[in-house]
Amino acid sequence: MDIQKSFFTAVLVTATLTPDSSAATNGFYAPYFRGVAGTEVAGWERFSSGYNVANQPDMSGSNMGSRATLTQLDPVGAVLGSGNIYVGVGGAGNFKLNYSSLQPIAQISFQIRTLGTEIDYSGLRLNYVSLDKPVSLSGTPTTLAISPSQGFPGNNISLAYTWNVSDPGVKDFNLTFKATGEHLSLDAMTLDVMPTTVPEPGTWALAGLGLAAWALVTRRR
């Protein structure tokens, strides 16, 4: 009976973690697995360094600590009074998000909001090593929110990227990206990581249906 209750509780918790819970300021959402035991999340809202010094997560609820850091490597980068990283005249930015996991990774969700000049979408890469071989993957962004930028080229835009990691034993990775030109302002980011030990939504649903049927049969007996 205790096992049955624990499975139903897990299914219920997972069902409440839907992508509909958006942050009003940037359009970001909570991936379905956020909050499930074993998953990790990090968020950046106010950056402390615009050049060559790692920024650790500062959003409430982040649980990766120093294992997730964002560094901007273009010398023209600087932090504005708003806490944004601004890449000014003559630069395009050179951003690197490093992450080190405690266990193998199954899924990665990355969300980013920029103001003004937009990032080079085709140049954003997920990089890791699997079985001693380097892997570099592109991603297809989903637009979460967009509005015209005031006074600069481009848009104020929020994007989401998701990767399902099928290569075995991946624990560490980095994300690299640049802007398409000068005048990019990095406003916010979130990173969610699901390890291989957390079941996919379909697994939870099947488990819930199976337990419900088992409970019904047991009750009739």
HULIN-V961271 format. One record per residue. N is the residue number from 1. OMEGA is omega as a letter, one per 20 degrees, with the letter a starting at -180 (999 if undefined). D_CENTER is the distance of its C-alpha to the mean C-alpha in Angstrom with 2 decimals. Layout:
BEGIN
[[N & OMEGA & D_CENTER] [N & OMEGA & D_CENTER]]
END
This chain:
BEGIN
[[1 & r & 36.34] [2 & r & 33.80] [3 & r & 31.74] [4 & a & 31.99] [5 & a & 30.82] [6 & r & 27.82] [7 & r & 26.67] [8 & r & 27.23] [9 & r & 25.32] [10 & r & 22.24] [11 & a & 22.50] [12 & r & 22.95] [13 & a & 19.98] [14 & a & 17.67] [15 & a & 19.37] [16 & a & 18.66] [17 & a & 14.85] [18 & r & 14.74] [19 & a & 12.59] [20 & a & 15.55] [21 & a & 14.73] [22 & r & 13.65] [23 & a & 13.90] [24 & a & 17.12] [25 & a & 16.61] [26 & r & 13.72] [27 & r & 13.27] [28 & r & 9.74] [29 & r & 9.82] [30 & r & 9.30] [31 & a & 8.56] [32 & a & 11.95] [33 & a & 11.43] [34 & a & 10.15] [35 & r & 13.33] [36 & a & 14.92] [37 & r & 16.70] [38 & r & 15.20] [39 & a & 11.47] [40 & r & 9.50] [41 & r & 7.27] [42 & r & 7.53] [43 & r & 8.23] [44 & r & 10.63] [45 & r & 13.31] [46 & a & 16.42] [47 & a & 16.62] [48 & a & 19.70] [49 & r & 20.35] [50 & a & 20.52] [51 & r & 21.89] [52 & r & 21.85] [53 & a & 20.73] [54 & r & 17.41] [55 & r & 15.50] [56 & a & 14.28] [57 & r & 11.94] [58 & a & 14.24] [59 & r & 12.80] [60 & r & 14.74] [61 & r & 13.43] [62 & a & 11.36] [63 & r & 12.76] [64 & a & 11.82] [65 & a & 14.52] [66 & r & 15.60] [67 & r & 13.85] [68 & a & 10.88] [69 & r & 12.45] [70 & r & 12.42] [71 & r & 15.89] [72 & a & 17.66] [73 & r & 20.68] [74 & a & 22.76] [75 & a & 25.80] [76 & a & 25.99] [77 & r & 22.75] [78 & r & 23.32] [79 & r & 21.91] [80 & r & 23.41] [81 & r & 24.84] [82 & a & 21.99] [83 & r & 19.58] [84 & r & 18.11] [85 & a & 18.31] [86 & r & 20.99] [87 & a & 22.15] [88 & a & 25.77] [89 & r & 28.81] [90 & a & 29.01] [91 & r & 25.38] [92 & a & 22.33] [93 & r & 19.82] [94 & a & 18.50] [95 & r & 15.00] [96 & r & 13.66] [97 & a & 10.57] [98 & r & 11.96] [99 & r & 10.87] [100 & a & 13.65] [101 & r & 13.59] [102 & a & 16.58] [103 & a & 16.78] [104 & a & 16.12] [105 & r & 12.79] [106 & a & 12.88] [107 & r & 9.52] [108 & r & 6.07] [109 & a & 3.56] [110 & r & 2.64] [111 & a & 5.10] [112 & r & 8.19] [113 & r & 11.71] [114 & r & 14.81] [115 & r & 18.49] [116 & a & 21.38] [117 & a & 21.16] [118 & r & 18.11] [119 & r & 16.18] [120 & a & 17.70] [121 & a & 15.67] [122 & a & 17.70] [123 & r & 17.23] [124 & a & 13.45] [125 & r & 13.40] [126 & a & 11.67] [127 & r & 14.43] [128 & r & 15.69] [129 & r & 19.09] [130 & a & 20.37] [131 & r & 24.03] [132 & r & 24.81] [133 & r & 23.76] [134 & r & 21.19] [135 & r & 18.73] [136 & a & 17.08] [137 & r & 15.28] [138 & r & 14.74] [139 & r & 12.49] [140 & a & 13.59] [141 & r & 11.96] [142 & a & 12.55] [143 & a & 14.07] [144 & r & 13.35] [145 & a & 15.97] [146 & r & 18.51] [147 & a & 21.70] [148 & r & 24.17] [149 & a & 23.91] [150 & r & 27.02] [151 & r & 29.00] [152 & r & 26.61] [153 & r & 25.86] [154 & a & 22.82] [155 & r & 20.89] [156 & a & 18.69] [157 & r & 15.71] [158 & a & 12.24] [159 & r & 10.31] [160 & r & 7.65] [161 & r & 7.36] [162 & r & 7.65] [163 & r & 9.67] [164 & a & 12.15] [165 & a & 13.53] [166 & r & 17.27] [167 & a & 18.61] [168 & r & 20.01] [169 & a & 19.41] [170 & r & 16.16] [171 & a & 15.12] [172 & r & 14.18] [173 & r & 12.40] [174 & r & 11.77] [175 & r & 10.35] [176 & r & 13.29] [177 & r & 14.20] [178 & r & 17.17] [179 & r & 18.74] [180 & r & 21.56] [181 & a & 23.92] [182 & r & 24.72] [183 & r & 23.78] [184 & r & 19.99] [185 & r & 18.60] [186 & a & 14.98] [187 & a & 14.54] [188 & r & 11.12] [189 & r & 7.42] [190 & r & 4.64] [191 & r & 2.54] [192 & a & 4.00] [193 & r & 6.83] [194 & r & 10.00] [195 & a & 13.23] [196 & a & 16.15] [197 & a & 18.09] [198 & a & 16.37] [199 & r & 18.16] [200 & a & 16.91] [201 & a & 17.84] [202 & r & 21.08] [203 & r & 22.13] [204 & a & 21.91] [205 & r & 23.82] [206 & r & 26.47] [207 & r & 26.87] [208 & r & 27.40] [209 & r & 29.94] [210 & r & 31.71] [211 & r & 32.08] [212 & r & 33.26] [213 & r & 35.88] [214 & r & 36.91] [215 & r & 37.35] [216 & r & 39.45] [217 & r & 41.68] [218 & a & 42.13] [219 & a & 43.09] [220 & r & 45.66] [221 & 999 & 47.25]]
END
